[in-house]
Amino acid sequence: MTVVLACPSWCDVHVNPDPTEPEHGGSHYGVAQRVPLSREVTRRPPEPVMFVQLFGYDHAGSRDSMIDLVLPTKLHVELTAAQARAVAEAVIAAADVCGAAPGAVSEKFGVDIHDPFDFPVQVQPVGPAGADDIAYVELLLRHRYSAELTEAEARICAANLLNSAELLDAVE
């Protein structure tokens, strides 16, 4: 018999249990918190957007809830609330560096956090390559997929991560 748990308060879309899997209790998805990305930084796909979204999977009467960080390429990592806070802090620190001295960013630093599947998340400020370029925050997933965020975009992303962490903690 499948145990169906009540939806968490943040659930926006509920997916019913899969009848072919007896232990599957359904899935829950929060509102996708979008971060529209400008074209100020190069290598942007058409209509670039990344987002942060809460999700939960019910299995055998328990729920695993995570925060999904999704790049414009749709590549994503799943983070716990603590990991999302650590990524947000690193993004804010990198945005601070870009905002304080955009022409002086040369040292690469950041945080290296691994999601539960051991996929790394790295954050670093990157200085402008030329006179017409701007400093930006690079969010690198799995060592090769990145999103370049302006200072303002980085702060929106961090706010979305922190908001999601608070919502996740509120129902746990």
DRENZA-847650 format. One record per residue: residue in one letter; x negated, y negated, z of N, C-alpha, C, CB in turn. Coordinates in steps of 0.2 Angstrom, whole numbers, padded with zeros to 4 digits. Glycine has a CB too. Example, Ala and Ser with C-alpha at 12.3 -4.5 7.8 and 13.67 -1.06 7.14 Angstrom:
BEGIN
 resn   nc1   nc2   nc3  cac1  cac2  cac3   cc1   cc2   cc3  cbc1  cbc2  cbc3
    a -0066  0028  0039 -0062  0022  0039 -0066  0016  0039 -0057  0022  0045
    s -0064  0011  0035 -0068  0005  0036 -0064  0000  0039 -0070  0003  0029
! end
This chain:
BEGIN
 resn   nc1   nc2   nc3  cac1  cac2  cac3   cc1   cc2   cc3  cbc1  cbc2  cbc3
    m -0004  0006  0000  0000  0000  0000 -0004 -0006  0000  0005  0000  0006
    t -0003 -0011 -0004 -0006 -0017 -0005 -0004 -0022  0001 -0006 -0020 -0012
    v -0009 -0025  0004 -0008 -0030  0009 -0008 -0037  0006 -0013 -0029  0016
    v -0003 -0041  0006 -0003 -0047  0003 -0003 -0052  0009  0004 -0048 -0001
    l -0008 -0056  0008 -0009 -0062  0013 -0006 -0068  0011 -0017 -0063  0014
    a -0004 -0072  0015 -0001 -0079  0014 -0006 -0083  0010  0002 -0082  0020
    c -0004 -0087  0006 -0009 -0092  0002 -0012 -0097  0007 -0005 -0096 -0003
    p -0018 -0098  0006 -0021 -0103  0010 -0018 -0110  0009 -0029 -0104  0009
    s -0019 -0115  0013 -0016 -0122  0012 -0019 -0125  0006 -0017 -0126  0018
    w -0025 -0124  0003 -0027 -0127 -0003 -0025 -0123 -0009 -0035 -0127 -0002
    c -0022 -0118 -0009 -0020 -0114 -0015 -0015 -0118 -0019 -0017 -0107 -0013
    d -0017 -0119 -0026 -0014 -0122 -0031 -0011 -0117 -0036 -0018 -0128 -0034
    v -0015 -0112 -0037 -0013 -0107 -0042 -0014 -0100 -0038 -0016 -0107 -0048
    h -0008 -0096 -0038 -0009 -0090 -0035 -0008 -0084 -0040 -0003 -0088 -0030
    v -0013 -0079 -0040 -0012 -0074 -0045 -0010 -0068 -0041 -0019 -0073 -0049
    n -0005 -0065 -0043 -0002 -0059 -0040 -0007 -0053 -0040  0005 -0057 -0043
    p -0006 -0048 -0035 -0010 -0043 -0035 -0010 -0038 -0041 -0009 -0038 -0029
    d -0016 -0035 -0043 -0016 -0031 -0049 -0013 -0024 -0047 -0023 -0030 -0051
    p -0007 -0022 -0050 -0004 -0016 -0048 -0008 -0010 -0049  0002 -0015 -0051
    t -0013 -0010 -0053 -0018 -0004 -0055 -0023 -0004 -0050 -0021 -0005 -0062
    e -0024 -0009 -0046 -0029 -0008 -0040 -0026 -0009 -0034 -0035 -0014 -0041
    p -0025 -0003 -0030 -0022 -0003 -0024 -0024 -0008 -0018 -0022  0004 -0021
    e -0031 -0009 -0018 -0033 -0013 -0013 -0033 -0021 -0015 -0040 -0011 -0011
    h -0032 -0022 -0021 -0032 -0029 -0023 -0026 -0033 -0020 -0032 -0030 -0031
    g -0027 -0039 -0017 -0021 -0042 -0014 -0020 -0049 -0017 -0023 -0043 -0007
    g -0023 -0050 -0023 -0021 -0057 -0026 -0027 -0061 -0026 -0015 -0060 -0023
    s -0026 -0067 -0029 -0032 -0072 -0030 -0028 -0079 -0029 -0035 -0072 -0036
    h -0033 -0084 -0026 -0030 -0090 -0025 -0035 -0095 -0028 -0029 -0092 -0017
    y -0033 -0101 -0031 -0037 -0106 -0034 -0035 -0113 -0032 -0037 -0105 -0042
    g -0039 -0117 -0029 -0038 -0123 -0028 -0038 -0128 -0034 -0042 -0126 -0022
    v -0036 -0134 -0033 -0036 -0139 -0038 -0043 -0140 -0040 -0033 -0146 -0036
    a -0045 -0140 -0047 -0051 -0141 -0050 -0053 -0149 -0049 -0052 -0139 -0057
    q -0058 -0150 -0045 -0060 -0157 -0044 -0065 -0159 -0049 -0063 -0158 -0037
    r -0063 -0163 -0054 -0067 -0164 -0060 -0072 -0170 -0059 -0062 -0166 -0066
    v -0078 -0169 -0062 -0083 -0174 -0062 -0084 -0175 -0070 -0089 -0171 -0058
    p -0081 -0180 -0072 -0082 -0182 -0079 -0089 -0185 -0080 -0077 -0187 -0082
    l -0093 -0183 -0085 -0100 -0185 -0086 -0100 -0189 -0092 -0104 -0179 -0087
    s -0104 -0195 -0091 -0104 -0200 -0096 -0109 -0197 -0101 -0107 -0207 -0093
    r -0110 -0201 -0106 -0115 -0199 -0112 -0122 -0203 -0111 -0112 -0200 -0119
    e -0123 -0206 -0105 -0129 -0210 -0104 -0135 -0206 -0104 -0128 -0214 -0097
    v -0134 -0200 -0102 -0140 -0195 -0101 -0139 -0190 -0108 -0140 -0191 -0095
    t -0145 -0189 -0111 -0144 -0185 -0117 -0142 -0178 -0116 -0151 -0185 -0120
    r -0141 -0174 -0121 -0140 -0167 -0122 -0133 -0166 -0119 -0145 -0163 -0118
    r -0128 -0170 -0120 -0121 -0169 -0117 -0117 -0166 -0122 -0118 -0175 -0115
    p -0113 -0160 -0121 -0108 -0157 -0125 -0102 -0162 -0126 -0106 -0150 -0123
    p -0098 -0161 -0131 -0092 -0166 -0132 -0088 -0165 -0126 -0088 -0164 -0138
    e -0085 -0171 -0124 -0081 -0171 -0118 -0084 -0167 -0112 -0074 -0169 -0120
    p -0090 -0169 -0110 -0093 -0165 -0104 -0089 -0167 -0098 -0100 -0167 -0104
    v -0088 -0161 -0094 -0085 -0162 -0088 -0088 -0156 -0083 -0077 -0162 -0088
    m -0089 -0157 -0077 -0090 -0151 -0073 -0085 -0152 -0067 -0098 -0152 -0070
    f -0084 -0146 -0063 -0080 -0147 -0058 -0081 -0142 -0052 -0073 -0145 -0061
    v -0078 -0144 -0047 -0079 -0140 -0040 -0072 -0137 -0039 -0082 -0145 -0035
    q -0072 -0131 -0037 -0065 -0128 -0036 -0065 -0123 -0030 -0062 -0125 -0042
    l -0061 -0123 -0026 -0060 -0118 -0021 -0057 -0111 -0024 -0056 -0120 -0014
    f -0059 -0106 -0022 -0055 -0100 -0024 -0056 -0094 -0018 -0058 -0097 -0031
    g -0051 -0090 -0018 -0051 -0084 -0014 -0049 -0078 -0017 -0047 -0086 -0008
    y -0052 -0072 -0015 -0050 -0066 -0017 -0048 -0062 -0011 -0055 -0062 -0021
    d -0042 -0059 -0012 -0039 -0055 -0006 -0040 -0047 -0008 -0031 -0056 -0005
    h -0043 -0044 -0003 -0045 -0037 -0005 -0044 -0033  0002 -0052 -0036 -0008
    a -0040 -0028  0002 -0040 -0023  0008 -0038 -0027  0014 -0046 -0019  0009
    g -0033 -0032  0013 -0031 -0035  0019 -0035 -0041  0022 -0030 -0031  0025
    s -0041 -0043  0018 -0045 -0048  0020 -0046 -0053  0014 -0052 -0046  0023
    r -0049 -0059  0016 -0050 -0064  0010 -0057 -0066  0010 -0045 -0070  0011
    d -0060 -0066  0005 -0066 -0070  0003 -0065 -0076  0000 -0071 -0065 -0001
    s -0067 -0082  0003 -0066 -0088  0000 -0073 -0092 -0001 -0061 -0093  0004
    m -0073 -0095 -0007 -0079 -0098 -0009 -0078 -0105 -0013 -0084 -0093 -0014
    i -0083 -0108 -0014 -0083 -0114 -0018 -0086 -0113 -0025 -0086 -0120 -0014
    d -0083 -0114 -0030 -0086 -0113 -0037 -0088 -0120 -0039 -0080 -0110 -0042
    l -0095 -0120 -0041 -0098 -0126 -0044 -0099 -0124 -0052 -0105 -0128 -0041
    v -0095 -0128 -0056 -0095 -0126 -0063 -0098 -0131 -0068 -0088 -0124 -0065
    l -0103 -0129 -0072 -0106 -0134 -0076 -0102 -0135 -0083 -0113 -0132 -0078
    p -0103 -0140 -0087 -0099 -0141 -0093 -0100 -0135 -0098 -0102 -0147 -0097
    t -0105 -0131 -0097 -0106 -0125 -0101 -0101 -0119 -0098 -0113 -0123 -0101
    k -0098 -0120 -0093 -0094 -0116 -0089 -0098 -0111 -0085 -0089 -0112 -0094
    l -0104 -0111 -0085 -0108 -0107 -0081 -0107 -0110 -0074 -0116 -0108 -0083
    h -0107 -0105 -0069 -0105 -0107 -0062 -0109 -0103 -0057 -0098 -0106 -0061
    v -0109 -0106 -0051 -0111 -0102 -0045 -0106 -0103 -0040 -0118 -0105 -0043
    e -0106 -0098 -0035 -0101 -0097 -0030 -0105 -0099 -0023 -0098 -0091 -0029
    l -0102 -0104 -0020 -0106 -0106 -0014 -0101 -0105 -0007 -0108 -0113 -0014
    t -0105 -0104 -0002 -0101 -0104  0005 -0100 -0112  0007 -0105 -0100  0010
    a -0097 -0113  0012 -0096 -0120  0014 -0103 -0123  0016 -0091 -0121  0020
    a -0107 -0119  0020 -0113 -0122  0022 -0118 -0123  0016 -0117 -0116  0027
    q -0118 -0118  0011 -0122 -0119  0005 -0119 -0125  0001 -0122 -0113  0000
    a -0113 -0126  0000 -0110 -0132 -0003 -0112 -0139  0000 -0102 -0132 -0004
    r -0112 -0139  0007 -0115 -0145  0011 -0122 -0146  0009 -0114 -0144  0018
    a -0126 -0141  0009 -0133 -0141  0008 -0135 -0144  0001 -0137 -0135  0009
    v -0131 -0141 -0004 -0132 -0144 -0011 -0129 -0151 -0011 -0127 -0140 -0016
    a -0124 -0153 -0008 -0122 -0160 -0008 -0127 -0165 -0005 -0115 -0160 -0004
    e -0130 -0163  0001 -0135 -0167  0004 -0141 -0168 -0001 -0138 -0163  0010
    a -0143 -0162 -0005 -0149 -0163 -0009 -0147 -0168 -0015 -0151 -0156 -0012
    v -0140 -0167 -0018 -0138 -0171 -0023 -0138 -0179 -0021 -0131 -0169 -0025
    i -0136 -0180 -0015 -0136 -0187 -0012 -0143 -0189 -0011 -0132 -0187 -0005
    a -0147 -0185 -0009 -0154 -0187 -0008 -0158 -0189 -0015 -0159 -0182 -0005
    a -0156 -0185 -0020 -0159 -0186 -0027 -0156 -0192 -0030 -0158 -0180 -0031
    a -0149 -0193 -0029 -0146 -0199 -0031 -0149 -0206 -0028 -0138 -0199 -0030
    d -0150 -0205 -0021 -0154 -0211 -0018 -0160 -0213 -0021 -0155 -0209 -0010
    v -0164 -0208 -0023 -0171 -0209 -0026 -0170 -0212 -0033 -0175 -0202 -0027
    c -0165 -0210 -0037 -0164 -0213 -0043 -0161 -0220 -0043 -0159 -0208 -0047
    g -0157 -0221 -0038 -0154 -0228 -0037 -0159 -0233 -0034 -0148 -0228 -0032
    a -0164 -0230 -0030 -0168 -0235 -0026 -0174 -0237 -0031 -0171 -0232 -0020
    a -0177 -0232 -0035 -0182 -0234 -0039 -0182 -0230 -0045 -0189 -0232 -0035
    p -0177 -0232 -0050 -0176 -0228 -0056 -0182 -0227 -0060 -0170 -0231 -0059
    g -0186 -0232 -0060 -0192 -0232 -0065 -0198 -0228 -0061 -0194 -0238 -0067
    a -0198 -0226 -0055 -0203 -0224 -0051 -0202 -0216 -0050 -0204 -0227 -0045
    v -0197 -0213 -0052 -0196 -0206 -0051 -0201 -0202 -0055 -0189 -0204 -0052
    s -0206 -0199 -0052 -0210 -0194 -0055 -0211 -0188 -0051 -0217 -0198 -0056
    e -0211 -0188 -0045 -0212 -0182 -0041 -0205 -0178 -0041 -0214 -0183 -0034
    k -0206 -0171 -0042 -0200 -0167 -0042 -0199 -0164 -0036 -0200 -0162 -0048
    f -0193 -0165 -0033 -0192 -0161 -0026 -0185 -0159 -0026 -0193 -0166 -0020
    g -0182 -0156 -0022 -0175 -0154 -0021 -0174 -0148 -0016 -0173 -0152 -0028
    v -0169 -0145 -0018 -0167 -0139 -0013 -0166 -0133 -0017 -0161 -0141 -0009
    d -0168 -0127 -0015 -0167 -0121 -0018 -0163 -0117 -0014 -0174 -0118 -0020
    i -0157 -0116 -0016 -0152 -0112 -0012 -0149 -0107 -0017 -0146 -0117 -0010
    h -0149 -0101 -0014 -0146 -0095 -0018 -0139 -0094 -0015 -0151 -0089 -0016
    d -0135 -0093 -0021 -0128 -0091 -0019 -0128 -0084 -0017 -0123 -0092 -0025
    p -0122 -0081 -0015 -0121 -0074 -0013 -0124 -0069 -0018 -0114 -0073 -0010
    f -0124 -0071 -0024 -0126 -0066 -0029 -0134 -0067 -0031 -0122 -0066 -0035
    d -0137 -0071 -0027 -0144 -0073 -0027 -0146 -0077 -0033 -0148 -0067 -0028
    f -0141 -0081 -0036 -0142 -0086 -0041 -0144 -0092 -0038 -0135 -0087 -0046
    p -0150 -0095 -0040 -0152 -0101 -0037 -0149 -0107 -0040 -0160 -0102 -0039
    v -0148 -0112 -0035 -0146 -0119 -0037 -0152 -0124 -0035 -0139 -0121 -0033
    q -0154 -0128 -0040 -0159 -0132 -0038 -0157 -0139 -0040 -0166 -0130 -0042
    v -0159 -0144 -0036 -0157 -0151 -0037 -0164 -0155 -0037 -0152 -0154 -0032
    q -0164 -0160 -0042 -0170 -0164 -0042 -0169 -0171 -0046 -0176 -0161 -0045
    p -0172 -0176 -0043 -0171 -0182 -0047 -0176 -0182 -0053 -0173 -0189 -0043
    v -0174 -0185 -0059 -0179 -0185 -0064 -0179 -0192 -0067 -0176 -0180 -0070
    g -0186 -0194 -0068 -0187 -0201 -0070 -0185 -0202 -0077 -0194 -0203 -0068
    p -0184 -0208 -0079 -0183 -0210 -0086 -0189 -0208 -0091 -0181 -0217 -0087
    a -0188 -0205 -0096 -0193 -0203 -0101 -0196 -0209 -0105 -0191 -0198 -0106
    g -0191 -0214 -0106 -0193 -0220 -0110 -0190 -0226 -0108 -0192 -0219 -0118
    a -0192 -0231 -0111 -0189 -0238 -0109 -0181 -0238 -0109 -0192 -0243 -0113
    d -0178 -0234 -0114 -0171 -0235 -0115 -0167 -0229 -0111 -0169 -0234 -0122
    d -0171 -0225 -0107 -0168 -0220 -0103 -0167 -0222 -0096 -0172 -0214 -0103
    i -0163 -0218 -0093 -0161 -0219 -0086 -0163 -0213 -0082 -0154 -0221 -0085
    a -0164 -0215 -0075 -0166 -0209 -0070 -0159 -0205 -0069 -0169 -0212 -0064
    y -0160 -0199 -0068 -0154 -0195 -0067 -0155 -0189 -0062 -0151 -0192 -0074
    v -0150 -0186 -0060 -0151 -0180 -0055 -0150 -0174 -0060 -0146 -0181 -0049
    e -0154 -0170 -0059 -0153 -0163 -0063 -0151 -0158 -0058 -0160 -0161 -0066
    l -0146 -0155 -0060 -0143 -0149 -0056 -0144 -0143 -0060 -0135 -0150 -0054
    l -0148 -0139 -0058 -0151 -0133 -0062 -0148 -0127 -0058 -0159 -0133 -0062
    l -0145 -0122 -0062 -0142 -0116 -0060 -0146 -0110 -0064 -0134 -0116 -0061
    r -0147 -0105 -0060 -0150 -0099 -0062 -0157 -0101 -0066 -0146 -0096 -0067
    h -0161 -0106 -0064 -0167 -0108 -0067 -0167 -0110 -0074 -0172 -0102 -0067
    r -0161 -0111 -0078 -0161 -0113 -0085 -0155 -0117 -0087 -0162 -0107 -0089
    y -0150 -0117 -0083 -0144 -0120 -0086 -0143 -0127 -0081 -0137 -0116 -0085
    s -0143 -0132 -0085 -0143 -0138 -0080 -0137 -0143 -0083 -0149 -0142 -0081
    a -0136 -0148 -0078 -0132 -0153 -0079 -0135 -0160 -0077 -0124 -0153 -0076
    e -0136 -0165 -0081 -0139 -0171 -0079 -0133 -0176 -0077 -0143 -0174 -0085
    l -0134 -0178 -0071 -0129 -0183 -0068 -0132 -0190 -0067 -0126 -0180 -0062
    t -0128 -0195 -0069 -0130 -0202 -0067 -0130 -0202 -0059 -0126 -0207 -0070
    e -0132 -0207 -0056 -0132 -0208 -0049 -0125 -0208 -0047 -0135 -0215 -0047
    a -0120 -0211 -0050 -0113 -0211 -0048 -0110 -0205 -0049 -0109 -0217 -0052
    e -0111 -0201 -0054 -0109 -0194 -0055 -0111 -0190 -0050 -0111 -0192 -0062
    a -0117 -0190 -0048 -0120 -0186 -0043 -0117 -0187 -0036 -0128 -0187 -0042
    r -0115 -0193 -0035 -0111 -0195 -0029 -0104 -0192 -0029 -0111 -0202 -0027
    i -0101 -0192 -0034 -0094 -0189 -0035 -0095 -0182 -0034 -0091 -0191 -0042
    c -0099 -0179 -0037 -0100 -0171 -0037 -0102 -0170 -0029 -0106 -0169 -0041
    a -0106 -0173 -0026 -0107 -0172 -0019 -0101 -0173 -0015 -0113 -0177 -0016
    a -0097 -0178 -0016 -0091 -0179 -0012 -0086 -0173 -0013 -0087 -0186 -0014
    n -0085 -0171 -0019 -0081 -0165 -0021 -0083 -0159 -0017 -0081 -0164 -0028
    l -0090 -0158 -0017 -0093 -0152 -0013 -0091 -0152 -0006 -0100 -0151 -0014
    l -0092 -0158 -0003 -0091 -0159  0004 -0083 -0159  0006 -0093 -0166  0006
    n -0079 -0161  0002 -0072 -0161  0003 -0070 -0153  0002 -0068 -0165 -0003
    s -0073 -0150 -0002 -0071 -0142 -0003 -0073 -0139  0003 -0074 -0140 -0009
    a -0079 -0140  0006 -0082 -0137  0012 -0077 -0138  0018 -0089 -0139  0013
    e -0075 -0144  0018 -0070 -0146  0024 -0064 -0142  0023 -0069 -0153  0024
    l -0061 -0142  0017 -0055 -0138  0016 -0056 -0130  0018 -0052 -0139  0009
    l -0061 -0128  0016 -0063 -0121  0017 -0064 -0119  0024 -0069 -0119  0013
    d -0067 -0124  0028 -0068 -0123  0035 -0061 -0124  0039 -0073 -0128  0038
    a -0057 -0128  0036 -0051 -0129  0040 -0046 -0123  0040 -0047 -0135  0036
    v -0047 -0118  0035 -0042 -0112  0035 -0046 -0106  0037 -0039 -0112  0028
    e -0052 -0106  0038 -0056 -0100  0040 -0056 -0099  0048 -0064 -0101  0038
! end
